[in-house]
Amino acid sequence: MKKLLCAVFFSIIFIASFTAKGYNAAEEHDSVERWERIAWSALEEKYKGASLKDYEYIGRTEINDEETKDVFRVTVNRKGKSFPAHAEVYFHPVTNAIISVQIFPL
């Protein structure tokens, strides 16, 4: 009986850990989509009239407890010239408040 209770207990803990991870992954995906829209708008504003292609999410970096950065890369085609550019979206990881958006060519 004792072994059965232990097995059931650990099974519940095991299943609960997967559910929690799945929720966080979905939440992070929604967060990335939000910052992606903001980055795309900033890129369109900076490079008005240019063709933007090869848009890619590079990744997330936790700067400190109050600042996280998502980085996006895009290829800009303007006046016959093509060059890569980065969009960096800085935000508070708990409140999701935007701190800043930086756009620069590479």
A tleap script that builds the chain and sets N, CA, C and O, in Angstrom:
source leaprc.protein.ff14SB
mol = sequence {
  NMET LYS LYS LEU LEU CYS ALA VAL PHE PHE
  SER ILE ILE PHE ILE ALA SER PHE THR ALA
  LYS GLY TYR ASN ALA ALA GLU GLU HIE ASP
  SER VAL GLU ARG TRP GLU ARG ILE ALA TRP
  SER ALA LEU GLU GLU LYS TYR LYS GLY ALA
  SER LEU LYS ASP TYR GLU TYR ILE GLY ARG
  THR GLU ILE ASN ASP GLU GLU THR LYS ASP
  VAL PHE ARG VAL THR VAL ASN ARG LYS GLY
  LYS SER PHE PRO ALA HIE ALA GLU VAL TYR
  PHE HIE PRO VAL THR ASN ALA ILE ILE SER
  VAL GLN ILE PHE PRO CLEU
}
set mol.1.N position { 0.824 -1.189 0.000 }
set mol.1.CA position { 0.000 0.000 0.000 }
set mol.1.C position { 0.872 1.260 0.000 }
set mol.1.O position { 0.577 2.234 -0.692 }
set mol.2.N position { 1.948 1.220 0.786 }
set mol.2.CA position { 2.844 2.361 0.883 }
set mol.2.C position { 3.514 2.642 -0.468 }
set mol.2.O position { 3.656 3.798 -0.867 }
set mol.3.N position { 3.924 1.575 -1.167 }
set mol.3.CA position { 4.553 1.734 -2.477 }
set mol.3.C position { 3.572 2.322 -3.488 }
set mol.3.O position { 3.946 3.148 -4.321 }
set mol.4.N position { 2.326 1.893 -3.408 }
set mol.4.CA position { 1.302 2.400 -4.314 }
set mol.4.C position { 1.076 3.893 -4.091 }
set mol.4.O position { 0.978 4.652 -5.055 }
set mol.5.N position { 0.993 4.314 -2.851 }
set mol.5.CA position { 0.807 5.732 -2.543 }
set mol.5.C position { 1.988 6.562 -3.033 }
set mol.5.O position { 1.796 7.650 -3.577 }
set mol.6.N position { 3.197 6.065 -2.848 }
set mol.6.CA position { 4.389 6.767 -3.339 }
set mol.6.C position { 4.367 6.879 -4.857 }
set mol.6.O position { 4.678 7.936 -5.407 }
set mol.7.N position { 4.007 5.808 -5.529 }
set mol.7.CA position { 3.946 5.818 -6.990 }
set mol.7.C position { 2.909 6.819 -7.485 }
set mol.7.O position { 3.169 7.562 -8.432 }
set mol.8.N position { 1.742 6.848 -6.858 }
set mol.8.CA position { 0.687 7.791 -7.246 }
set mol.8.C position { 1.143 9.223 -6.995 }
set mol.8.O position { 0.940 10.097 -7.838 }
set mol.9.N position { 1.755 9.465 -5.847 }
set mol.9.CA position { 2.224 10.802 -5.497 }
set mol.9.C position { 3.236 11.316 -6.525 }
set mol.9.O position { 3.104 12.436 -7.019 }
set mol.10.N position { 4.237 10.509 -6.845 }
set mol.10.CA position { 5.253 10.927 -7.801 }
set mol.10.C position { 4.694 11.056 -9.218 }
set mol.10.O position { 5.170 11.882 -9.997 }
set mol.11.N position { 3.706 10.260 -9.552 }
set mol.11.CA position { 3.056 10.390 -10.858 }
set mol.11.C position { 2.338 11.729 -10.972 }
set mol.11.O position { 2.406 12.394 -12.006 }
set mol.12.N position { 1.656 12.114 -9.913 }
set mol.12.CA position { 0.948 13.401 -9.915 }
set mol.12.C position { 1.943 14.553 -10.029 }
set mol.12.O position { 1.716 15.493 -10.791 }
set mol.13.N position { 3.031 14.491 -9.287 }
set mol.13.CA position { 4.067 15.527 -9.353 }
set mol.13.C position { 4.655 15.586 -10.760 }
set mol.13.O position { 4.865 16.673 -11.299 }
set mol.14.N position { 4.918 14.445 -11.347 }
set mol.14.CA position { 5.492 14.369 -12.690 }
set mol.14.C position { 4.563 15.012 -13.721 }
set mol.14.O position { 5.008 15.812 -14.544 }
set mol.15.N position { 3.289 14.670 -13.677 }
set mol.15.CA position { 2.303 15.218 -14.616 }
set mol.15.C position { 2.132 16.719 -14.391 }
set mol.15.O position { 2.034 17.482 -15.352 }
set mol.16.N position { 2.096 17.140 -13.147 }
set mol.16.CA position { 1.936 18.563 -12.832 }
set mol.16.C position { 3.108 19.383 -13.359 }
set mol.16.O position { 2.916 20.515 -13.800 }
set mol.17.N position { 4.307 18.837 -13.321 }
set mol.17.CA position { 5.466 19.581 -13.818 }
set mol.17.C position { 5.379 19.790 -15.326 }
set mol.17.O position { 5.789 20.841 -15.817 }
set mol.18.N position { 4.858 18.824 -16.069 }
set mol.18.CA position { 4.678 18.997 -17.508 }
set mol.18.C position { 3.625 20.049 -17.810 }
set mol.18.O position { 3.791 20.842 -18.737 }
set mol.19.N position { 2.558 20.067 -17.048 }
set mol.19.CA position { 1.494 21.040 -17.282 }
set mol.19.C position { 2.006 22.442 -17.024 }
set mol.19.O position { 1.705 23.355 -17.793 }
set mol.20.N position { 2.757 22.635 -15.981 }
set mol.20.CA position { 3.293 23.959 -15.665 }
set mol.20.C position { 4.251 24.423 -16.752 }
set mol.20.O position { 4.213 25.590 -17.143 }
set mol.21.N position { 5.100 23.545 -17.244 }
set mol.21.CA position { 6.032 23.914 -18.303 }
set mol.21.C position { 5.291 24.257 -19.581 }
set mol.21.O position { 5.672 25.202 -20.272 }
set mol.22.N position { 4.256 23.529 -19.910 }
set mol.22.CA position { 3.476 23.815 -21.105 }
set mol.22.C position { 2.819 25.173 -21.036 }
set mol.22.O position { 2.744 25.875 -22.044 }
set mol.23.N position { 2.348 25.551 -19.882 }
set mol.23.CA position { 1.711 26.852 -19.716 }
set mol.23.C position { 2.724 27.967 -19.912 }
set mol.23.O position { 2.440 28.948 -20.599 }
set mol.24.N position { 3.909 27.828 -19.313 }
set mol.24.CA position { 4.937 28.848 -19.445 }
set mol.24.C position { 5.415 28.965 -20.882 }
set mol.24.O position { 5.677 30.073 -21.349 }
set mol.25.N position { 5.536 27.862 -21.586 }
set mol.25.CA position { 5.962 27.900 -22.981 }
set mol.25.C position { 4.941 28.643 -23.825 }
set mol.25.O position { 5.315 29.444 -24.682 }
set mol.26.N position { 3.666 28.393 -23.599 }
set mol.26.CA position { 2.623 29.094 -24.350 }
set mol.26.C position { 2.627 30.573 -24.011 }
set mol.26.O position { 2.452 31.415 -24.891 }
set mol.27.N position { 2.825 30.892 -22.745 }
set mol.27.CA position { 2.859 32.287 -22.315 }
set mol.27.C position { 4.046 33.008 -22.950 }
set mol.27.O position { 3.907 34.147 -23.396 }
set mol.28.N position { 5.209 32.360 -22.996 }
set mol.28.CA position { 6.380 32.973 -23.607 }
set mol.28.C position { 6.162 33.173 -25.103 }
set mol.28.O position { 6.581 34.190 -25.656 }
set mol.29.N position { 5.510 32.212 -25.766 }
set mol.29.CA position { 5.229 32.337 -27.193 }
set mol.29.C position { 4.355 33.556 -27.463 }
set mol.29.O position { 4.613 34.304 -28.406 }
set mol.30.N position { 3.316 33.767 -26.639 }
set mol.30.CA position { 2.456 34.940 -26.792 }
set mol.30.C position { 3.253 36.216 -26.588 }
set mol.30.O position { 3.051 37.205 -27.292 }
set mol.31.N position { 4.164 36.190 -25.615 }
set mol.31.CA position { 4.999 37.345 -25.325 }
set mol.31.C position { 5.902 37.663 -26.517 }
set mol.31.O position { 6.040 38.826 -26.896 }
set mol.32.N position { 6.513 36.639 -27.108 }
set mol.32.CA position { 7.382 36.848 -28.267 }
set mol.32.C position { 6.586 37.451 -29.415 }
set mol.32.O position { 7.072 38.354 -30.096 }
set mol.33.N position { 5.376 36.966 -29.638 }
set mol.33.CA position { 4.541 37.524 -30.710 }
set mol.33.C position { 4.251 38.997 -30.473 }
set mol.33.O position { 4.240 39.786 -31.418 }
set mol.34.N position { 4.015 39.376 -29.221 }
set mol.34.CA position { 3.755 40.785 -28.904 }
set mol.34.C position { 4.972 41.634 -29.240 }
set mol.34.O position { 4.844 42.663 -29.904 }
set mol.35.N position { 6.154 41.212 -28.787 }
set mol.35.CA position { 7.370 41.988 -29.042 }
set mol.35.C position { 7.727 41.964 -30.528 }
set mol.35.O position { 8.323 42.909 -31.045 }
set mol.36.N position { 7.363 40.889 -31.202 }
set mol.36.CA position { 7.608 40.803 -32.646 }
set mol.36.C position { 6.816 41.873 -33.395 }
set mol.36.O position { 7.345 42.523 -34.297 }
set mol.37.N position { 5.553 42.054 -33.023 }
set mol.37.CA position { 4.734 43.096 -33.662 }
set mol.37.C position { 5.320 44.486 -33.408 }
set mol.37.O position { 5.340 45.330 -34.303 }
set mol.38.N position { 5.791 44.714 -32.192 }
set mol.38.CA position { 6.380 46.010 -31.852 }
set mol.38.C position { 7.676 46.222 -32.631 }
set mol.38.O position { 7.911 47.310 -33.157 }
set mol.39.N position { 8.514 45.198 -32.708 }
set mol.39.CA position { 9.770 45.295 -33.453 }
set mol.39.C position { 9.507 45.546 -34.933 }
set mol.39.O position { 10.173 46.376 -35.553 }
set mol.40.N position { 8.540 44.834 -35.497 }
set mol.40.CA position { 8.213 45.001 -36.919 }
set mol.40.C position { 7.745 46.426 -37.203 }
set mol.40.O position { 8.156 47.026 -38.196 }
set mol.41.N position { 6.897 46.966 -36.348 }
set mol.41.CA position { 6.418 48.345 -36.521 }
set mol.41.C position { 7.576 49.337 -36.459 }
set mol.41.O position { 7.631 50.281 -37.248 }
set mol.42.N position { 8.497 49.127 -35.527 }
set mol.42.CA position { 9.653 50.016 -35.400 }
set mol.42.C position { 10.561 49.916 -36.628 }
set mol.42.O position { 11.093 50.926 -37.091 }
set mol.43.N position { 10.739 48.706 -37.152 }
set mol.43.CA position { 11.544 48.529 -38.367 }
set mol.43.C position { 10.894 49.219 -39.561 }
set mol.43.O position { 11.578 49.873 -40.348 }
set mol.44.N position { 9.577 49.078 -39.701 }
set mol.44.CA position { 8.870 49.749 -40.799 }
set mol.44.C position { 8.983 51.265 -40.680 }
set mol.44.O position { 9.121 51.960 -41.686 }
set mol.45.N position { 8.926 51.773 -39.465 }
set mol.45.CA position { 9.045 53.214 -39.235 }
set mol.45.C position { 10.444 53.710 -39.590 }
set mol.45.O position { 10.590 54.742 -40.245 }
set mol.46.N position { 11.462 52.986 -39.163 }
set mol.46.CA position { 12.855 53.391 -39.406 }
set mol.46.C position { 13.217 53.299 -40.892 }
set mol.46.O position { 13.905 54.173 -41.420 }
set mol.47.N position { 12.757 52.246 -41.559 }
set mol.47.CA position { 13.113 52.013 -42.959 }
set mol.47.C position { 11.886 52.167 -43.855 }
set mol.47.O position { 11.519 51.242 -44.580 }
set mol.48.N position { 11.259 53.331 -43.800 }
set mol.48.CA position { 10.050 53.601 -44.598 }
set mol.48.C position { 10.341 53.406 -46.082 }
set mol.48.O position { 11.359 53.870 -46.594 }
set mol.49.N position { 9.443 52.722 -46.753 }
set mol.49.CA position { 9.562 52.508 -48.182 }
set mol.49.C position { 10.499 51.375 -48.571 }
set mol.49.O position { 10.564 51.010 -49.745 }
set mol.50.N position { 11.220 50.816 -47.624 }
set mol.50.CA position { 12.143 49.718 -47.921 }
set mol.50.C position { 11.401 48.389 -47.857 }
set mol.50.O position { 10.361 48.270 -47.208 }
set mol.51.N position { 11.950 47.404 -48.537 }
set mol.51.CA position { 11.404 46.053 -48.486 }
set mol.51.C position { 12.095 45.308 -47.346 }
set mol.51.O position { 13.324 45.247 -47.288 }
set mol.52.N position { 11.297 44.743 -46.443 }
set mol.52.CA position { 11.838 43.982 -45.318 }
set mol.52.C position { 11.552 42.506 -45.549 }
set mol.52.O position { 10.409 42.126 -45.804 }
set mol.53.N position { 12.591 41.666 -45.461 }
set mol.53.CA position { 12.384 40.231 -45.665 }
set mol.53.C position { 13.301 39.431 -44.755 }
set mol.53.O position { 14.125 39.999 -44.037 }
set mol.54.N position { 13.158 38.123 -44.786 }
set mol.54.CA position { 13.953 37.198 -43.969 }
set mol.54.C position { 13.874 37.549 -42.486 }
set mol.54.O position { 14.884 37.540 -41.782 }
set mol.55.N position { 12.670 37.857 -42.022 }
set mol.55.CA position { 12.451 38.228 -40.623 }
set mol.55.C position { 12.676 37.017 -39.734 }
set mol.55.O position { 12.153 35.937 -40.010 }
set mol.56.N position { 13.456 37.190 -38.662 }
set mol.56.CA position { 13.819 36.053 -37.812 }
set mol.56.C position { 13.922 36.470 -36.344 }
set mol.56.O position { 14.467 37.526 -36.022 }
set mol.57.N position { 13.394 35.632 -35.471 }
set mol.57.CA position { 13.548 35.829 -34.028 }
set mol.57.C position { 14.878 35.229 -33.620 }
set mol.57.O position { 15.100 34.032 -33.797 }
set mol.58.N position { 15.768 36.050 -33.074 }
set mol.58.CA position { 17.100 35.592 -32.680 }
set mol.58.C position { 17.083 34.959 -31.294 }
set mol.58.O position { 17.651 33.887 -31.089 }
set mol.59.N position { 16.428 35.628 -30.342 }
set mol.59.CA position { 16.365 35.046 -29.009 }
set mol.59.C position { 16.107 36.064 -27.920 }
set mol.59.O position { 15.962 37.260 -28.172 }
set mol.60.N position { 16.056 35.550 -26.696 }
set mol.60.CA position { 15.748 36.352 -25.512 }
set mol.60.C position { 16.934 36.307 -24.554 }
set mol.60.O position { 17.541 35.258 -24.340 }
set mol.61.N position { 17.251 37.467 -23.982 }
set mol.61.CA position { 18.319 37.578 -23.003 }
set mol.61.C position { 17.784 38.301 -21.777 }
set mol.61.O position { 17.185 39.371 -21.887 }
set mol.62.N position { 18.004 37.708 -20.607 }
set mol.62.CA position { 17.619 38.382 -19.366 }
set mol.62.C position { 18.789 39.265 -18.947 }
set mol.62.O position { 19.843 38.762 -18.558 }
set mol.63.N position { 18.603 40.575 -19.026 }
set mol.63.CA position { 19.656 41.526 -18.680 }
set mol.63.C position { 19.852 41.551 -17.157 }
set mol.63.O position { 20.970 41.411 -16.662 }
set mol.64.N position { 18.753 41.731 -16.432 }
set mol.64.CA position { 18.742 41.680 -14.970 }
set mol.64.C position { 17.311 41.375 -14.531 }
set mol.64.O position { 16.479 41.017 -15.365 }
set mol.65.N position { 17.013 41.509 -13.244 }
set mol.65.CA position { 15.676 41.176 -12.745 }
set mol.65.C position { 14.588 42.097 -13.288 }
set mol.65.O position { 13.409 41.742 -13.276 }
set mol.66.N position { 14.980 43.275 -13.765 }
set mol.66.CA position { 13.991 44.255 -14.210 }
set mol.66.C position { 14.052 44.552 -15.701 }
set mol.66.O position { 13.362 45.451 -16.180 }
set mol.67.N position { 14.871 43.807 -16.440 }
set mol.67.CA position { 14.996 44.092 -17.868 }
set mol.67.C position { 15.329 42.822 -18.650 }
set mol.67.O position { 16.258 42.088 -18.312 }
set mol.68.N position { 14.552 42.584 -19.699 }
set mol.68.CA position { 14.763 41.457 -20.602 }
set mol.68.C position { 14.772 41.999 -22.025 }
set mol.68.O position { 14.105 42.989 -22.326 }
set mol.69.N position { 15.535 41.342 -22.898 }
set mol.69.CA position { 15.671 41.809 -24.280 }
set mol.69.C position { 15.315 40.689 -25.241 }
set mol.69.O position { 15.807 39.569 -25.105 }
set mol.70.N position { 14.453 40.989 -26.219 }
set mol.70.CA position { 14.187 40.097 -27.344 }
set mol.70.C position { 14.826 40.719 -28.577 }
set mol.70.O position { 14.693 41.921 -28.809 }
set mol.71.N position { 15.524 39.900 -29.372 }
set mol.71.CA position { 16.232 40.395 -30.548 }
set mol.71.C position { 15.640 39.762 -31.801 }
set mol.71.O position { 15.390 38.558 -31.854 }
set mol.72.N position { 15.421 40.612 -32.817 }
set mol.72.CA position { 14.885 40.186 -34.102 }
set mol.72.C position { 15.822 40.682 -35.199 }
set mol.72.O position { 16.420 41.752 -35.078 }
set mol.73.N position { 15.944 39.907 -36.255 }
set mol.73.CA position { 16.801 40.260 -37.391 }
set mol.73.C position { 15.960 40.297 -38.654 }
set mol.73.O position { 15.032 39.506 -38.824 }
set mol.74.N position { 16.300 41.229 -39.541 }
set mol.74.CA position { 15.595 41.355 -40.809 }
set mol.74.C position { 16.593 41.815 -41.875 }
set mol.74.O position { 17.588 42.468 -41.561 }
set mol.75.N position { 16.322 41.475 -43.120 }
set mol.75.CA position { 17.116 41.983 -44.231 }
set mol.75.C position { 16.352 43.144 -44.849 }
set mol.75.O position { 15.186 43.009 -45.219 }
set mol.76.N position { 17.021 44.285 -44.957 }
set mol.76.CA position { 16.414 45.500 -45.503 }
set mol.76.C position { 16.910 45.683 -46.928 }
set mol.76.O position { 18.115 45.658 -47.175 }
set mol.77.N position { 15.988 45.866 -47.867 }
set mol.77.CA position { 16.327 46.180 -49.257 }
set mol.77.C position { 15.857 47.601 -49.531 }
set mol.77.O position { 14.659 47.881 -49.570 }
set mol.78.N position { 16.834 48.500 -49.722 }
set mol.78.CA position { 16.507 49.904 -49.941 }
set mol.78.C position { 17.376 50.459 -51.066 }
set mol.78.O position { 18.603 50.384 -51.011 }
set mol.79.N position { 16.734 51.006 -52.070 }
set mol.79.CA position { 17.427 51.646 -53.196 }
set mol.79.C position { 18.496 50.741 -53.805 }
set mol.79.O position { 19.605 51.188 -54.095 }
set mol.80.N position { 18.158 49.481 -53.992 }
set mol.80.CA position { 19.072 48.538 -54.617 }
set mol.80.C position { 20.137 47.964 -53.696 }
set mol.80.O position { 20.927 47.117 -54.114 }
set mol.81.N position { 20.167 48.413 -52.454 }
set mol.81.CA position { 21.143 47.889 -51.496 }
set mol.81.C position { 20.430 47.012 -50.481 }
set mol.81.O position { 19.305 47.292 -50.067 }
set mol.82.N position { 21.109 45.950 -50.093 }
set mol.82.CA position { 20.552 45.006 -49.131 }
set mol.82.C position { 21.496 44.909 -47.935 }
set mol.82.O position { 22.706 44.751 -48.102 }
set mol.83.N position { 20.934 45.005 -46.722 }
set mol.83.CA position { 21.751 44.909 -45.514 }
set mol.83.C position { 20.909 44.359 -44.363 }
set mol.83.O position { 19.693 44.549 -44.332 }
set mol.84.N position { 21.561 43.674 -43.415 }
set mol.84.CA position { 20.827 43.159 -42.250 }
set mol.84.C position { 20.645 44.260 -41.204 }
set mol.84.O position { 21.464 45.171 -41.085 }
set mol.85.N position { 19.560 44.151 -40.459 }
set mol.85.CA position { 19.291 45.082 -39.361 }
set mol.85.C position { 18.748 44.295 -38.176 }
set mol.85.O position { 18.138 43.238 -38.341 }
set mol.86.N position { 18.976 44.819 -36.996 }
set mol.86.CA position { 18.471 44.206 -35.763 }
set mol.86.C position { 17.461 45.129 -35.116 }
set mol.86.O position { 17.581 46.353 -35.174 }
set mol.87.N position { 16.465 44.519 -34.499 }
set mol.87.CA position { 15.529 45.232 -33.637 }
set mol.87.C position { 15.657 44.599 -32.262 }
set mol.87.O position { 15.520 43.385 -32.113 }
set mol.88.N position { 15.919 45.420 -31.268 }
set mol.88.CA position { 16.023 44.936 -29.892 }
set mol.88.C position { 14.908 45.573 -29.079 }
set mol.88.O position { 14.816 46.798 -28.993 }
set mol.89.N position { 14.061 44.744 -28.484 }
set mol.89.CA position { 12.951 45.221 -27.667 }
set mol.89.C position { 13.286 44.912 -26.213 }
set mol.89.O position { 13.422 43.752 -25.826 }
set mol.90.N position { 13.416 45.970 -25.415 }
set mol.90.CA position { 13.700 45.835 -23.984 }
set mol.90.C position { 12.398 46.015 -23.216 }
set mol.90.O position { 11.643 46.952 -23.473 }
set mol.91.N position { 12.138 45.110 -22.266 }
set mol.91.CA position { 10.894 45.172 -21.503 }
set mol.91.C position { 11.101 44.616 -20.103 }
set mol.91.O position { 12.069 43.906 -19.832 }
set mol.92.N position { 10.162 44.958 -19.215 }
set mol.92.CA position { 10.188 44.443 -17.843 }
set mol.92.C position { 9.567 43.052 -17.862 }
set mol.92.O position { 8.433 42.908 -18.319 }
set mol.93.N position { 10.268 42.015 -17.381 }
set mol.93.CA position { 9.766 40.643 -17.497 }
set mol.93.C position { 8.531 40.336 -16.663 }
set mol.93.O position { 7.814 39.381 -16.963 }
set mol.94.N position { 8.267 41.115 -15.630 }
set mol.94.CA position { 7.108 40.846 -14.781 }
set mol.94.C position { 5.893 41.644 -15.240 }
set mol.94.O position { 4.802 41.093 -15.391 }
set mol.95.N position { 6.085 42.942 -15.462 }
set mol.95.CA position { 4.956 43.805 -15.841 }
set mol.95.C position { 4.733 43.845 -17.347 }
set mol.95.O position { 3.677 44.286 -17.801 }
set mol.96.N position { 5.717 43.387 -18.134 }
set mol.96.CA position { 5.684 43.449 -19.599 }
set mol.96.C position { 5.592 44.875 -20.130 }
set mol.96.O position { 5.108 45.096 -21.240 }
set mol.97.N position { 6.053 45.840 -19.344 }
set mol.97.CA position { 6.096 47.229 -19.800 }
set mol.97.C position { 7.301 47.399 -20.724 }
set mol.97.O position { 8.388 46.895 -20.439 }
set mol.98.N position { 7.100 48.111 -21.830 }
set mol.98.CA position { 8.190 48.365 -22.771 }
set mol.98.C position { 9.147 49.372 -22.149 }
set mol.98.O position { 8.723 50.414 -21.650 }
set mol.99.N position { 10.425 49.061 -22.180 }
set mol.99.CA position { 11.448 49.990 -21.702 }
set mol.99.C position { 11.989 50.786 -22.880 }
set mol.99.O position { 12.059 52.014 -22.823 }
set mol.100.N position { 12.376 50.088 -23.957 }
set mol.100.CA position { 12.850 50.778 -25.158 }
set mol.100.C position { 12.878 49.813 -26.336 }
set mol.100.O position { 12.842 48.594 -26.171 }
set mol.101.N position { 12.943 50.398 -27.530 }
set mol.101.CA position { 13.095 49.630 -28.766 }
set mol.101.C position { 14.250 50.270 -29.522 }
set mol.101.O position { 14.234 51.473 -29.786 }
set mol.102.N position { 15.243 49.474 -29.868 }
set mol.102.CA position { 16.400 49.983 -30.589 }
set mol.102.C position { 16.516 49.271 -31.928 }
set mol.102.O position { 16.440 48.045 -32.006 }
set mol.103.N position { 16.699 50.056 -32.972 }
set mol.103.CA position { 16.846 49.534 -34.333 }
set mol.103.C position { 18.202 50.000 -34.850 }
set mol.103.O position { 18.544 51.177 -34.737 }
set mol.104.N position { 18.971 49.076 -35.416 }
set mol.104.CA position { 20.251 49.484 -35.982 }
set mol.104.C position { 20.678 48.512 -37.075 }
set mol.104.O position { 20.394 47.317 -37.006 }
set mol.105.N position { 21.375 49.051 -38.102 }
set mol.105.CA position { 21.899 48.182 -39.166 }
set mol.105.C position { 23.127 47.440 -38.660 }
set mol.105.O position { 23.827 47.905 -37.762 }
set mol.106.N position { 23.371 46.287 -39.249 }
set mol.106.CA position { 24.562 45.510 -38.869 }
set mol.106.C position { 25.662 45.696 -39.891 }
set mol.106.O position { 26.742 45.123 -39.746 }
savepdb mol mol.pdb
quit
